[in-house]
Amino acid sequence: MKVYLAGYNIDATIIKELEGKVGKRDDLTPEVLSAAYARISRDSRPINEIRATSRSEVERSRRSNSTIIFKMGHHSVAEHAVFNLDILGVSRFAMEELEKFRLCSYTEKSQRYITLNNDFVIPDEIKNTPLEKSFVAMIKEQNMMYSKLFDRLKEHVFKANDDLAKDSKNHNLLEGWAKEDARYITALATQSQVGQTINARNLELVLRRFASHPLCEIKQLGRAIYEQIEPVAPSIIIFHNENDRDRKTYPELKELASQIIVKPVVGGQKQVQLVEFTPDGDNVIAAALLHTSSNLPFGQCKDIVSNLSQAKRAEIFKTAWKNIQFYDSVLREFEYVNLTFNVSMSSACFGQIKRHRMATITAQEYDLSLGVTIPETIKEVGMESDFLEIVKKTEEVYLDIKKVAPLAAPYILTNAHRKRVLIKVNARELYHISRLREDTHAQWDIQNISREMTDAAKGVMPLVFGLSGGKDSYNQLYQNIYGQMPDVTEAILPGVRKINNQGV
């Protein structure tokens, strides 16, 4: 057995510095990895030798990539080329589009941990028009209110948590709680930053979608990304231009929907609704667990499970969970049932839920009729009316912009404004959401949403979700089921030793 480290991400600045010392090199491109790995199936040489050939024949490697991807249709070859992108000065509204792509990694500058300044995007759709003045004035009012809220909330949070406040080490934490609630009044036009890691296949999809997008900022972002990538890897970014599928499909569906939905009836919807789920979910998962652990067809496993007592079915789940620690996922068999939720949530909450990329998430436009989400702390400090006054002014500006430039209107809306989101998850992914977002350290808005989702799930699949809950409650959940605390010491000890040895 042999394993070679074929490559790894390094900072582009280091690459340029090395080029300055040794001269320009054509093989400093991830295309050579794509070309080398593409040849594995038809070349008898060891992979490391194939890579060496690819590095020495860059132009040939590029022609090979183009042939394999374009003519032969093997797009997976492009997945071996990976890029890291620093994306700055993009609006929170545009960030919603960027982070729709599931097979990528993102780390975004959080409005919960930094103090916001007057950095915001003026959409091209209203720039240099009469609407720009009212847009900018409204943003400035929102930001002034943010500053006022932050000052009041900071004082309130420190007083309410005076034990924590006694230790200066906790001051950043407490300030963060104030910031995360104050930001609900800031606009979607607020600038943000994100670090993105993406392979070439997914990047090509991003560029195609962005080229087809009607919003100017998204188009500009796509062009800016392409300008950075094309000189480095021209052979694996091929289908990047706009197309009818991405440009026309949703507008045509919207037009058809307006014809079909003549008299919409809206109102009375709960914040979280479980609208669809796999019937008999407890038995499906129990049968899937038996199926993996036997040589019987799934149908027979399902029949067996359906004839078991509730206690015996519960024993299957208890066995599946027994050796799980709080950081483990439940077994893959839990993916065989699905649940779909229709959730009305704030922009602030949507910014977090959309990061659960293994879920299927689609969203409507922001809807003023859904109202806004107001942090309880703002009510506690007596600033709810001030908050709502800014919201009212914001919505007036929004409606003015919508008449002339509807695509740009949402930029002025706040993190408190809501939209309806349709979320489909399998049970394994909902466990992940529950463990991460129901934890007391999670932000309160998504805590509330995820708790309602898992409560609804427990109502239809009580056995499946018997161990769901936040990380902080895991030990108690485990004790409730097994009568003892989970023994995690030996399981995590090697990792703890490694961290200590590295001085982290």
Rosetta blueprint (number, residue, H / E / L):
1 M L
2 K L
3 V L
4 Y L
5 L L
6 A L
7 G L
8 Y L
9 N L
10 I L
11 D L
12 A H
13 T H
14 I H
15 I H
16 K H
17 E H
18 L H
19 E H
20 G H
21 K H
22 V H
23 G L
24 K L
25 R L
26 D L
27 D L
28 L L
29 T L
30 P L
31 E H
32 V H
33 L H
34 S H
35 A H
36 A H
37 Y H
38 A H
39 R L
40 I H
41 S H
42 R H
43 D L
44 S L
45 R L
46 P L
47 I H
48 N H
49 E H
50 I H
51 R H
52 A H
53 T H
54 S H
55 R H
56 S H
57 E L
58 V H
59 E H
60 R H
61 S H
62 R H
63 R H
64 S H
65 N H
66 S H
67 T H
68 I H
69 I H
70 F H
71 K H
72 M L
73 G L
74 H L
75 H H
76 S H
77 V H
78 A H
79 E H
80 H H
81 A L
82 V E
83 F E
84 N E
85 L E
86 D E
87 I E
88 L E
89 G E
90 V E
91 S E
92 R H
93 F H
94 A H
95 M H
96 E H
97 E H
98 L H
99 E L
100 K L
101 F L
102 R L
103 L L
104 C L
105 S E
106 Y E
107 T E
108 E E
109 K L
110 S L
111 Q L
112 R L
113 Y L
114 I L
115 T L
116 L L
117 N L
118 N L
119 D L
120 F E
121 V L
122 I L
123 P L
124 D L
125 E L
126 I L
127 K L
128 N L
129 T L
130 P H
131 L H
132 E H
133 K H
134 S H
135 F H
136 V H
137 A H
138 M H
139 I H
140 K H
141 E H
142 Q H
143 N H
144 M H
145 M H
146 Y H
147 S H
148 K H
149 L H
150 F H
151 D H
152 R H
153 L H
154 K H
155 E H
156 H H
157 V H
158 F H
159 K H
160 A H
161 N L
162 D H
163 D H
164 L H
165 A H
166 K L
167 D L
168 S H
169 K H
170 N H
171 H H
172 N H
173 L H
174 L H
175 E H
176 G H
177 W H
178 A H
179 K H
180 E H
181 D H
182 A H
183 R H
184 Y H
185 I H
186 T L
187 A E
188 L L
189 A L
190 T E
191 Q E
192 S E
193 Q E
194 V E
195 G E
196 Q E
197 T E
198 I E
199 N E
200 A H
201 R H
202 N H
203 L H
204 E H
205 L H
206 V H
207 L H
208 R H
209 R H
210 F H
211 A H
212 S H
213 H L
214 P L
215 L L
216 C H
217 E H
218 I H
219 K H
220 Q H
221 L H
222 G H
223 R H
224 A H
225 I H
226 Y H
227 E H
228 Q H
229 I H
230 E L
231 P L
232 V L
233 A L
234 P L
235 S L
236 I L
237 I L
238 I L
239 F L
240 H L
241 N L
242 E L
243 N L
244 D H
245 R H
246 D H
247 R H
248 K H
249 T H
250 Y H
251 P H
252 E H
253 L H
254 K H
255 E H
256 L H
257 A H
258 S H
259 Q H
260 I H
261 I L
262 V L
263 K L
264 P L
265 V L
266 V L
267 G L
268 G L
269 Q L
270 K L
271 Q L
272 V E
273 Q E
274 L E
275 V E
276 E E
277 F E
278 T L
279 P L
280 D L
281 G H
282 D H
283 N H
284 V H
285 I H
286 A H
287 A H
288 A H
289 L H
290 L H
291 H H
292 T H
293 S L
294 S L
295 N L
296 L L
297 P L
298 F H
299 G H
300 Q H
301 C H
302 K H
303 D H
304 I H
305 V H
306 S H
307 N L
308 L L
309 S L
310 Q H
311 A H
312 K H
313 R H
314 A H
315 E H
316 I H
317 F H
318 K H
319 T H
320 A H
321 W H
322 K L
323 N L
324 I L
325 Q L
326 F L
327 Y L
328 D L
329 S L
330 V L
331 L L
332 R H
333 E H
334 F H
335 E H
336 Y H
337 V L
338 N E
339 L E
340 T E
341 F E
342 N E
343 V E
344 S E
345 M E
346 S E
347 S H
348 A H
349 C H
350 F H
351 G H
352 Q H
353 I H
354 K L
355 R L
356 H L
357 R L
358 M L
359 A L
360 T E
361 I E
362 T E
363 A E
364 Q L
365 E L
366 Y L
367 D L
368 L H
369 S H
370 L H
371 G L
372 V E
373 T L
374 I L
375 P L
376 E H
377 T H
378 I H
379 K H
380 E H
381 V L
382 G L
383 M L
384 E H
385 S H
386 D H
387 F H
388 L H
389 E H
390 I H
391 V H
392 K H
393 K H
394 T H
395 E H
396 E H
397 V H
398 Y H
399 L H
400 D H
401 I H
402 K H
403 K H
404 V H
405 A L
406 P L
407 L L
408 A L
409 A H
410 P H
411 Y H
412 I H
413 L L
414 T E
415 N L
416 A L
417 H E
418 R E
419 K E
420 R E
421 V E
422 L E
423 I E
424 K E
425 V E
426 N E
427 A H
428 R H
429 E H
430 L H
431 Y H
432 H H
433 I H
434 S H
435 R H
436 L H
437 R H
438 E L
439 D L
440 T L
441 H L
442 A L
443 Q L
444 W H
445 D H
446 I H
447 Q H
448 N H
449 I H
450 S H
451 R H
452 E H
453 M H
454 T H
455 D H
456 A H
457 A H
458 K H
459 G H
460 V H
461 M L
462 P L
463 L L
464 V L
465 F L
466 G L
467 L L
468 S L
469 G L
470 G L
471 K H
472 D H
473 S H
474 Y H
475 N H
476 Q H
477 L H
478 Y H
479 Q H
480 N H
481 I H
482 Y H
483 G L
484 Q L
485 M L
486 P L
487 D L
488 V L
489 T H
490 E H
491 A H
492 I H
493 L H
494 P H
495 G H
496 V H
497 R H
498 K H
499 I H
500 N H
501 N H
502 Q L
503 G L
504 V L
